[in-house]
């Protein structure tokens, strides 16, 4: 495929442009691993950053901060650990020349989300940097956001001359995962705001898209996605804020296209273009005496590999449970797949990815160079909503979720109240239904191990069959 064939040249060119660019991915909520892997593979200096770091001066050393899609508590789970002061620090940093990139939940936070939401979440008010409102706002379980659905959308470029879309075809597919769509405000704005520019719009759903109304068999007169498309909503926009830039993707350009969200295609160019733009504007000031991180104990790679091998076997066991009563009732569909199909595909793919990740980790345990300890051993903080954790903790969480899913197969089936009901109790939700399930975390472990390989100068060991579609 054209993009996969061009990957090596693409990365080589980016490594020149992004050398020394200081990029951090928010690690107190959501799923940061796709962004961490991409930035590392492209040659930027990348690390996770948690909410408590923003008020301690870490922003002075950064060029880009990326807020990924959310965790179990969506936008609220990202805001709570951040706090008002952390949000204010980020806004002031952007105004002085930084770049904020957000996707899905991360793109919701700087938008105009309304007084009702701001009264409940003052942190979001303090992050407001973009004069664009939500085209799919509502008082729903997603906290002010009504999901258009989950899966692959067809999108089109609305301004082919904009720097954000350089190298992209006029139309392409992109993964959307419940996130916001934007209506651009066109009136003049007082400083530090400027008018937002929409650069990408959804055109239609593909066969691998499930509208939210189909999660639990609703049948409205018009689907929310179709209404937003008819009204000209955007899923990608750029806005200046003071001297800085805010780049928002309601969709997920960082996600791949298989059932685990692995397999990158053209949309990652959007992220690369944003980083390239900021590399020309970079403002970071490295501290004169940077603090030294502890060097990782590489026996942790061996331990994580063994745990991932066990997880591969657990995925195989779950794959045999497709006739279980848990999976024969009415369950939400996603990615254009019914629950039983998603179960089979995701358990099978999860087993493959877990085993490949284990093999890479085992090889790295014998060959890797020195690397900062947090990549391998970094427990979640008490205020995290999923977010970043070291490979040790991530591999343990995958195994724990799979064991719990197997145990729950023998429990009495329960009726789910909505599409995201039952996390932690329903085997389908625990094992395969989202990027926060065991299957999704297995993809995260693969991306984290790839990041470790790149930062250990062992890129030649990376198995690209899972990374590129």
N, C-alpha and C positions, 0 to 999 in steps of 0.2 A: 504494500500500500504506500502511496506517495509520501505521507508524513513519516511513517516508520522508516522508509528507505533514506529519508533526508535527516533522520534523527542525529547521527554522528556529526554531520556538518553543522546542523542547527546548534548543537551543544558547543561545538568548537568555537563558533562565532560568538555565542553568548559568553563563553568563558573569558574572552578578551574584553567584551563590553562591561561585564558585571564584576570583574576582578576588584576586590576590596569593598564592594557594595555591602553595607551592613543591614541585614534583613532579620527581623524577628517575627515569629508567628505566635499569636496569642495561645497560651497553653492552659488557661484556667477554665476552659469549656470547649465543647465541641470536638472536632476531629482535625488536628493540625498536621497530620502526617503527609498528606499529599503535597501540601505547600512546602514542608520541610524538605522532602525528597527532591522536588523540582528545583528549588533554589540551590540545593547542594549540588545536584547534577549539572546545573548551569554555571557553577563556579562562584556564586555569591558566598559571602560569609554569613552563615545562617545559624540560628539557634532559637529554641522556644523561650518565651518570656511569660511570666505569670503576672497576675493582676497586682500583686503587692510590690512588684519591681518598678511600676510606673512612677510611684511617688518617691523613689529613692535615686532618681537621676539617670536611670538606664536609657531614657529616650535621647539624652544628649549624645549617645554613641551610635544612634541608629539613623538610617536613611529611610527605611520602609518598615511599617508595622502592618501585619496581615491578620485580619479577624476571619476565621473560617466559619463553616456551618456549625450550628449549635448542637448541644447535647440533649439529654432527656428533657430538660426544662427549657429548651429552645433559647429565645432571646433573654428571658429572665435569668437563666442559668449563667449566661455570659456577663450580665450586668451586675449581679449580686456581689461576686467577689471583687469586681472592679471598683465599685463605690463611686460616690460623687467626685471625690478628689482625684482618683485615677482617671475618670472620664475627662475631667477638666484639664488634667495634665496632657492627655492625648490631643485634645482640641487645640490647646495653646501650641503644642509642638507642631501640629500640622500647619497652623497659621504662620509659624516661623519658617516653614519650608519643607516639612516632612511629607511623606506620602502614606495615606491610609488606603489599604486595599481590603475590601470585604466581599464575601460571597454568602448567599443565603441569609442566615441569621446575622452574620457579620455585616451584610449590606443593609439590613433593616435599621441598625442602631443609629447611623448618622442622618437618616432621612427624616422628613417631617412626618411623624407618626401620630400626631394629634395630642391635644391637651389631656384627654382622658388617660392615655397611656403615660404621658409625662408626669401626671399627678401621682400615678402609682410607681413610676420608675424615674426618679429625678436624675439618675445616672444617664438615661437616654436623652433627656433634655440637654444635659451638659455635653453630650457627644454630637448634638445637632450641628451638622456642617453642610448640608445639602438641601437646596430648595426644590425638592421633589417629594411628592406625597405617594402613598401606597395606592395602587390601583385595586388591590385585593385586601383592603383593610376590613376587619370585622372583630367582634367580640367573640372569639372562638377559643378552642383549647390551645391554639398557638399564640395566645396573648396578643390580640390586636391584629392578627393575620389570619386570613382564610386561605387554606392551601388550594392551589390550582391542580395539584397532583404530583405524581412521582414517575420519572422515566425520561425518555429522550424526546426533545423538542426539535423541530426545524426552526432555525433562526435566520435572520437576514441582517446584513450590514446596512445601516441607514446613512452613514457618512463615510464613504470609502477612502476619503483623503485624511481621515483622522489618524493620528499616530498610534492609537490603541489597537487598530484593526489592520495594521500593516502586515501583509503576507497572507491574510485570510481570504478565502473565496467569498464571493458575494453572498452565498448562502451555505450553511453547514449545520450539523447537528450538535446539540449540547445537552448535558444532563441537567434536569431540574428536579429539585427535591423539596417540595412544599414551599419554597421560598417566595419572597416578595416580587411583584412586578410594579413598575414605577410609572407615574404620570408626571411629566416634566412641568414645572412651574415656569412660565415664560415672562412674567413681569420683571421689571428691573429690581435689583436688590441692593440694599445698603451693604457697605463693607462690614465684615470681611467676606460676606457671601458674594457669589457670582451666579449667573444663570447656569444651570446644569445642561449638559449636552448629551442627549441620548445617542448611542452609537450602535445599538443592537436591539432588535425586536423579535419576539416569538412570532412565527408564521402559522404553525400548525403542530399538532401532536403527531408522533409517529406510531407505528404499531407497538413499539416498546415503551408506551406511556400509558399510565393509568390515571384518569382524572380522579380528583379527590371524591367526587360524588359516587364513584364506583368502588371506593374502599369498602363501603358497607351497603352497597346496592341502593343508592338514592337515584332518583330520576327527575331532575329539574327540567324546566322548559329549555333553559340554555345553560350549558356548562360554564363555570366561572372562567376557565381558560379561554373559551371562545369569546366570552364577553370582553375580557381584557384585550384580546387580540383585535376584536372589532373596534374597541375604543383607542387603539394605537398605543398600548402600554409598552414599556421598554423593559428588557432584562439586562441591560448594560448601560451605564452612564458614567460620565466624567464631570467633575466640578472642581473649580479652583476654590480654595478657602484660604484667604490671606495670601501668603506666598507659597502655600503648599497645594497638594492635589489629593482629591478623594476619588477613588475608582471603585464603583459598586457593581457587583454582578448578582442579580437576583437568582440566577442559575449557578451552576458549579463548573466553571471552566477547568478547575483542577481535578475533577473526577474523571475516571475512565469509564468505559462503556460496557463492561461485563456485569454480571450479577453482584459482584463484590465491589464495584466501582474501580476496578483496575482496567488498564488498557487505554492509554492516552491517545487522543486524536487532535485534530486541528485547534480546538478551543484553548489548549494550553498556550498558544501563541499570544492570546490576550494577556496572560500573566507575564510572559516574557517581554512583551512590548511595554507594559507598565514598568517593569523593573529597568528596562533599557532607558526609558524616559527619565526615570529618577536617577539613574547612574550619571546622566549628564548634568543633573542638578544637585548632586550629593552634597550633604551638609554635615555629615557625621564628624565628630571630633573624638578620636580615640583617646582614652585616658592615658596620661603619661606613664602611669604605673598600673597597668591592668592587673586585676586580681587573677591569680593562677587557679585554674580548675584542677581537681584531683584527677589523676590518670586512671582510666578504667581498669578493673580487674577482668582479664579476658576469660577467666574460668566462667564468668557469667554468661558468655556466649555459648559455651558448652552446655551449661545448665538450661538455658533458654531453648537451645536446639532440642534437647531431650524432651522438654515439656511440649514443644511444638510437634514433635513426632507422636507423642501420646494424643495430642489434639487431632492430628490427622486420622488416627484410628477411631477416635470418638466421632468425628464427622462421618466416617464410614458406617459406624453403628447407627447413627441417626438417620442416615440415608435409607436404612431398611425399615424405618418406621412410618412410611408414607400411608399405610392403611390404618394407622392408629386412630382411635376416635377423636383425638385432639385435632386431627387434620382433615377430618371428613365433614366437619360442620361448616358454618358460614364464617369464613375468615377473610380479612382484607387482602385484596390483590395489590400488587405493586409492579412497576416496571413492565406493564403490559402482560403480566403473567398471573395466572390464578395461583392460589396458595400452594396447592400440591405440586405444581410445576416449579414454582420458585424454591420450594423445599428441596426437590430433587436436584435442581441445577446448583443451588447455593451450597448444599452439603457436599456435592461432588467437587465443585470448584474449591470449596474451603479445604477439603482434604488435600487437593493438589497443591494449593498455595502454601498450606502449613508445612507440607513435606519439603517443598522447594526452599522455603524460608529456613527450615531446620538445616538443610544441606548447606546453604550459604553461611549460616551462623557457625556451623561446625568448621567449615573451611576457614572462615575468618578467625576463629579461635586459635588456629595454628599459624596464621600469617599476618594478622592485622598489626598495624602500627599503633602508636600511642594515640589515644582519643580521650576526650573529656568524659569523666565518670557518668555524668547525668544521662548520656545517651543509653547507657546500659542499666543504670541503677538510680532511679529517681521516683520515689513514691508519690502518689497523688496527695495534694494538700486537702485539708478537711473541707475547703470551700469549693473544690472543683466539681464541675458537672461534666464528667468524662475528662476531656482535655488531655494534656501530655502526661505520659509516664514513661519510665525507662523500659527497655526491652524485657528485663527481668519481670517487672510488674505487669507488663502487657501480656506476655506469654502466660503468666499465672492467671490473669483475668480470663483469657480465652478458655483455658482448660477448665476453670471454675464454672464458667457459663455453660459450657458443653456438658459437664457432669450434672449441673442443675437441670438442663433441658432433658437429659436422659431420665433423671429421677422423676421429673414432672410428667413423663409419659404414662406413668402408672397411677397418677392422681385422677380425681374425678374431673372431667371436662367442665369448664366454665364458659359462660357466654360473654363475649367481649362487648363492651358498651360503645366503643368507638375504635377507629383504626389504630390508635396508639395506646389502647388499653392493654394491660396484661404484661408490660415489661417486668421481668423478674419472676413471673409466675406461669406464663404460657410458653410452651416449648417453641412454638413458631416465632414468637417475638424474641425469645432469648437467643435462638440459634441462627435465624436466617433473615428476618424481615427487614433489616435496615443496616446502615453503615455503623450503627451502634451495637448491633447484635454480635454474637461470636464470630459469624462469617465476616462481618464488616471489620471487626477488630483483627481478624486474621489478615485481611488486606493491609490494615494499619501496621501490623508487625512486619509484613513483607516490605512495606515502604520504609519503615524505620531501619530495618536491617540493610536495605539498599543505601540509605543515607549514611549508615555507619561504614559501609564498604567504601563509599565515595570519600568520606572524610578520612578514612584510613589509607587512602591512596591505593585501593584495591578495586578500582572500577572495572578492571578486566574480568573480575569474578562475577559481576552482576548478571543474572539471567533475565534478559529483556523480553522473554516470551510472555511474561505476565504484565509487563509495564506498558507495552505498545500494542495497540489493537491491529 
